[in-house]
Amino acid sequence: MGIMHLDAEAKAELHSEAEKLIARYDSPLETVKALMAYNCELETQILAIAHRHPGIVSIGYDDTPPVLG
């Protein structure tokens, strides 16, 4: 798991996109599915950038399972 720090503009953009998706669907389940698909799309874009420009983005993986508390 990684931590990503976003500036205020990026947070506002992500919040706006989430609100658009929420408004588009009547069912909470369909909204969650759409948000998950959007998240996967963002992750794919980040991985593509990391692959093309290794000096800009560094991706690391931790073997430790996440702890919920």
ABEGO torsion letter per residue (X at the ends): XBBBBBBAAAAAAAAAAAAAAAAABABAAAAAAAAAAAAAAAAAAAAAAAAABAAABBBBBBABBBBBX
